[in-house]
């Protein structure tokens, strides 16, 4: 009777489990499939391409149709792609769903436990966008890596300048701006006269030439000048790689467009790290809507969001599922009917990080979203307010991508008047419950 009950609980009777590793992969299939094929239920395969094809042939020979593999670093990507091309249904499983099981420390037991959980339907598959989105995502992530490395070499240039007591950061807000780059390149070229260097000052710089001249009077040591020249050369090399990434990104986004959308309203100010081509039009053509219309979302933020999730959100059942996947929903930790914690879970989702940075930029924005952010900051601490506004932005992105609706900002004044009417209505309900009435001061006079 217990055996029959266990067989009835099986959801995926032909599911296999793979414990992914750096040097080998352990694969487990159900025992009844192994007995029918006349082989062992657990086998080890190498990581070479022919080994992965042999793994797929063995799974097909055993009669497995669904495969669950754990997301281990980047080692799962070749296995996932080969098995998917061979017609198998591949489930990528989060490691957090298995880490609470004690005593599963060997590779053989890991793959068997993974196969058991998969057959009983106790696992959930992670979402992976389509191939066209994955290609764009890889280029965008590479571009972010280059920008991060470029920022590190700017810090090294700053360090070399400070070691020579050239206090350029005290008179310039951006060392790598037009004035800062002209001065640094002149120093690397051999110029040492502070007066000549100060003549590179742009007219919009607040500091005077005399102040810049005083800041550029320092100790010209050879070893620090050598380090400054090396850092500048690396900065220029990374800038060239960024130009190549932008060209590749432009060629990838060109065939992904739909009908030309109606780009209403002026374009937002371009940042210095924004690609040189018309990225706003390319992203709006790809998504079908212009997400930069949402206050706080710059074109680079929209690029990060679309490259991570793509324009098709049909995989998510509702906007709540989408926000939960982003890690912007309150957590659920209840015991004995008591809520122990409702904090949002930690996540390294790049789309989530882009939305939180966009929410942070609304602190001084004169829009309805900016007023909403400041109102939340008055009620709670800023990290929680930032998460709440990022949640609101995520809902707007979801509705724009799924419904094709355009975002219309009602303005800060409209939002504040709406909140005022809500407060008046709440006061009237409270006064009525206590047996009083509330009248405006003007009417009473």
N, C-alpha and C positions, 0 to 999 in steps of 0.2 A: 504494500500500500504506500509506503514511504517512497519507494523507487518510482511508482507511477506519479506521485505528486511531484517529485523532482523533475521528471520528464515533462510534465505539464508546465512547469515554470520556465522552461527553456524558451527564449525568445528568438535567438539566432542559432539554430542547431548546426549550421555549417560555418561558424565563425572561427577564425584563427587568431592567435596572438603572437606578436613579435616583440622581443626585448632588443631594442636597438643599441648597438655599441659602436665604439670607434674602430675596432679591429675585427669584430665578428657580430653576427646577428643570430639569436636563438629564436626558433619558431616552434610553436605548439599548435597542433590541430586536435579536434575532438577525437576521443579514443575510438568511437565507432567508425569514423571516417578512415582512421589509420588502419583499423582491422580490415575494412573493405579493400583498401589499396595495398594491404600486405606490407606495411612499413611501420617504423617506430613513430609514436605520436610527437616526439620532440627531435628536432634536428638543428645542427649548427651550420650556418652558411657564412662565407667570407663577405668582404665589402667591395670586391671588384665588380665591374659591370656584368661580366659573364656569370659571376656568383649570384647577382641579383636576378638575372634572367632565369638561372637554374632554380632559384627560390620561387619565382612565379610559376615555373613549369611544375614544380613539386606541389604547390598549392592547388593548381588546376587539376593535377592528376589525383589528388586526394579528394577533390570535390568541394573545396572551400570556396565560398563566394564573397565573404566579408572578412576583412582583416583589420585588427586593432593594433596600432603601434603607438608607443609612448613618445612624446615630443622631447627628445634628448638633444639639446644643442641644435646643431645644423645637420647632424648625422642622419636624421630621418628624411631629409628632403630627397636624396637620390632614391631611397626605398619607396617613398610615397609616389614619386613620379613614374618609376618603372612599373610598379604594381597597378597604378591607375591607367597607364597606357595599355596594360595587358588585360583590361576589362574587369578588374577586381574592384569591389567597393571598399575604399580605405577610410578608416576612422582614425583621425589624429586625436589622441587622448591626452588631456592635461595630467601632468605627473601628480598634481595635488589631489586627484581623485584616488590615488593609490598609496600615498605616503603614510596614511594612518594605519595601514595593515602591518602588524608586527611579525617578525620572524621570516620575512620573505627577503632573504639576503643573497641568494645565488641567482645566476642568470636563468637556470633551468626552471626554478620555482617562480621566478618573475614572469616568464612567458606563459607558464601554465596558469598562474593566477590571473594574468591579463586575459587569457582565453576564456577562463571560467567566468569572470565578471562580464565579458562581452557577450557570452552565450546567454547569460541570465538577464541581459538588458540593463545592467547597473552602471553603464558608462555613457557619457555624452560626448558626441563628436565636436571637436573645435571647428570653427568656421574659417575657411580659407577661400579668398576671392578667386576669380577666374584668372586664366593665364595672362590676358591682356593687362589686367590690373597688377598682377605680380611683376610683370616686366617694368611697368612704370614705377612701381613701388621700389624695386631694386635700384633704379637710377636715382630716385629721390633720396633714398637712404644713403647711397654713395655720396650724393651732393651734401647731405647733412654732415657726413664724416669729414669731407673736405673742408667745410666751413668751420667745424670744430678744430681741426688741425691748423687751419689758417689763424684762428683766434689764439691758439697756443704760441704760434710764432710771433704774433703781435705782442704778446706778453713778454717774450724773450727780447724783442726790440726795446720794449719799455724798460726791462731790467738792465740792458746794456746802457741805455741813456742815463738811468739813475746812477749806475756805477760810475759814470763819468761826470755826475752831478749836472747833467743837462735836464733841467726841470721843465720839460716840454709839456707835460701833462698839467702843470699849474697854470698855463696860459692858453691851452687848447683843450676843448672838450673832447675832441676825437683826434687821437694821434695819427690815425690813418686817413684823415680827411684830406682835402685838397692842399691845405697849407702844411699839414704835418707830413704828408708824403713828399711834397716838394722839398722840405727842409731835410728830411732823412736821406733822400736820394742825393741831395747836394753834399751832405756830409760824407756819404759813402763814395761819392765821386772825388772827394779830396778837399772840399771847401771847409775852412776852419774859422773864418772871420765871422763873429756874431752879427756884425752890421750887415754884411752881405746876405747872411742866412735869414735875417729878419725881414729883408725886402720881399721874401716869398709870401708875406702875409696877405691873405685875401681881405677884401674890403669889408666882408661881413664878420670878420673876427673881432670880438669885443676888445681883446687886449691890443695895446698899441705896439708899435715897432720897438719902442724903448723897452717895454716890459718883456717882449720876446727876446730882445738882445740880451737883457740881464739873465733870462732863463737859459740862454744858450752859451753862457760863459762858464766853462767847466774845465775838467782835466781830460785832455785828449790822449788817452792811453791806447797803445797799439793793440793790446789783446782784446779790449772791449770794442774797438772799432772793427776788428776782425769778426767778432761775434755778431755785431750789428749788420755787417755786410752779408754774413752767412744767413742770418734770419731774414733779411730783406730778399735774398735770392730764393729762399724757400717759400716766402710769401708770394713772390711773383710766379714761381712754378706751380703752386697750388691754385693761383688765379687762372693760369692757363688750363689746368685740369677742370676747373669750374666752368670755363668757357666751353670745353668739350662736353661736359655734362649737360649744359644748357642746350647745345646743338642737338645732342642725342634726345633730350627730353622733348624738344620741339618736333623732331621727326616722329617720335612715338605718339605724341598727342594729336598730330595732324590727321591721321586716318580714323581716330576714335570719335570724331565729331558727329553730332546729329544735325538737325536743321539749325540755322543761325538764330540764336535767341535774341530777344530784344534787350539790349544793354541800356537800361534807363539810368539816369543819374550820372554824375561825374565819377571818374575813376579815383580811387583812393591814392594817397601819396605813396610813391614807390620807395621802398627801403633800399639801402645800399646792397643788400644781399638778394634782391629780387632779380630773377633772370631778365636778360636784355630784350627778349622777344615779347610779343603781346600775350602774356600768360593768362590774363583775365578772360580774353575772348576764347582762347583755347579751352580753358577749364569750363566756361559757361557752355560752349558747344558740346563738350563731353558729357556734362551733367544734365544739360537741358534747361538749367536755371542758373542764375547768377548768384552764387552764395556769398559773394563779396558785398551784396546789398545789406547783409546782416551786420549790424553795428558790432565792431570789435574784431571781425574776421577779415584779416588782411589777405592779400592774394597768396602769400606764402603759406598762411595757415590753411586756406582752402586747398592748396596743392597737397599739403601733408594729409589732410582729412580724406580727400578723394583718392589719393594714392594708397591709403590704408584700407578703405572700405569699398571704394568704387561707387559708381552711380546707381547700381542695382541693389536695393535693400530688401528684395523679396524673401531673402533667406530668414529675415527676422519676422516673427509673427505679429508683432505690434511695436509701438514706440517704447513700451516698457521693456521689452526684450532687448531692443537696441541699446537703451540707456544702461541696462544691466550688464550687457556685454562690454560696454565702455568702462564699467566700474564707477558709474556716477550715481547709482541708486543706494539708498540706505541698506545696510546689511541686516541680516536676521539671525540673532543669537538669543534664543529663548529657552529657558529651562524652568519647569514648574509653573508655566504661565506667566513668568516674570521676564521682561525684556532685559537681558544682561548688557547688550551692546547693540547699537544701530549704526556704527561707523561704517563708512564705505571701505571696501576692501582695497588693499594696495594693488596697484597695477602699473605695468610699464607700457601700456597701450599708447602708441604715439598719437593717435587721434584724440585720445583723452587728454594728453599733455598739451596738444595744440588748442583744444577747447578751453582748458584752464588758463593758458596764457592769454587767450583772447578775452576771457572773462576778467582777468586782471587788468587788461588795458581799458576797461570801461569805467575805471574809478573816477575819471574826470570827463567822461563823455556826456555831452548835452543831448541825450536821447532817452527814450523810455527805458531801455535796458540799463543805461547809466544810472538813472534815478532808482531803478529796481535794485541795482547793486549797492548803491549808497544806503538805501532803506534797510537792506539786509545787514549791512555792516553796523547799523545803529542797534540792531536787535541781537546780533551774535558776533563772534570773532571773525576776522577776515578769512582765514582758511575755509571755514564752513560756508561763509557767504560766497567765496570763490567757487566752491564745489556746486552750490545751489545754482549759481548763474551759469556755470558750465553745463549743468543738467538742462537748464532752460535753452541754452544754445543748441544742445544736442537734439532736443525735441524740434526746434525750428529747422535744423538741417534735415532731420528725418521727414518732416512734413513737406518740405520743399522738394526733396528728391523723390518722394513717393507720389505726391499729388501734383507736382509741377506748379505749385503756387508761388507767386512772387512775394517777397517780403516788403511790407510797407511799415515804415516807422511812424508811429503816431505822435512822437515828440515828447519831450519831458513835461511840458505844460499839460498835455492831455492826460499823461499818466498820473501826475500829481493831483489834478482835478478829479480823476477817477478814484484815487485813494481817499480824497477828501469826502466824496459822496459816500463811500463805503464806511468811513468813520462816523459820519452823521447818521447813517442808517443804523449802525451798531449802537450808537448812543440812544437813539429813539427806541430801539428794542429793549435796551436795558432800563430806560426810564419807564416804559410801559409796564415792564415786569414788576417794577417797584411802585407803581401807581402814580407816576408823574408824567408830564408832557414836556417836550423840548420844543422851544420856539426860537427862531432867529432873532438876534438883537435888533436888527433893523425893523422887523415887523413889530416887535414890542414897543420900540420908540414911536 
